[in-house]
Amino acid sequence: MAETKIEWTDATWNPVVGCSVVSAGCTNCYAMRMAARLEAMGVQRYSGLTRKSGGRAVWTGRVRCDEDSLSIPSRWRGKRLVFVNSMSDLFHPDVSHDFIRKVWAAMEAVPQHTFQILTKRPDRMRQVLSMVGLSVLRNVWLGTSVESGEVLHRLDELRETPAALRFVSFEPLLGSVAGANLTGIDWAIVGGESGPRSRAIDVTWVEEVERLCRVSDAAFFFKQWGGPNKRKTGRHFRGRTWDEMPVARI
């Protein structure tokens, strides 16, 4: 577990590391840069997860499941919001059903903590959870990433997945998502891409999401404008910060 500066959570927990690119939102993924940095620092479990391409780190597609990490939540004190697999995707095709069961059991054993699972593969999430027959846990929120109108179908897959709470991360927001249907979605996080080679966000796209949230009664969280220096651009929208949080359905 690591404390984090991510605005919408308290900590990260990575029982899985490594991933592969699936859509435009992955192009400048911060986790690829971080994995390469950790490998250079000698952190063994990140070895071989990235390679250099065009002067930057990119995923090799290799995924590593870490059995030793499963016991970490049971050692935490207090209550935490926990982003699960900030360095991977729990529903990557190379993560086995058996390991997902183990992650589920680890989360179920500590109901005082709330776990936020974000995937770009909500189709596999829906399929696996129905096939494996895992319980809907009150302390587990399920979400998907939607970077543009080209992947709005991910919201349909998420809607069909039983969950105590469903959320969407429009980050990095790379285009208009005015056509999004947020029915059944409890929370929307919006953010621009940050770091080197970041692609610009348009204020109109943010306004569209905020309107969609009001229509669908979803909580609205504006994370950042992003850019090469996200501290400089900040996270004010319409003159204030927007840190709305959702309430679980069960």
Secondary structure, DSSP 8 states (H G I E B T S, - for coil): -EE---TT-SEEE-SEEB----SGGGTT-HHHHHHHHHHHTT-GGGTTSEEEETTEEEE-S--EE-GGGGGGGGG--S--EEEETTTB-TT-TTS-HHHHHHHHHHHHT-TTSEEEEEES-HHHHHHHHHHHT----TTEEEEEE--SGGGTHHHHHHHTS--SEEEEEE-S--S--TT---TT--EEEEE--BSTT-----HHHHHHHHHHHHHHT-EEEEEE--BS-HHHH-S-BTTB--B-------
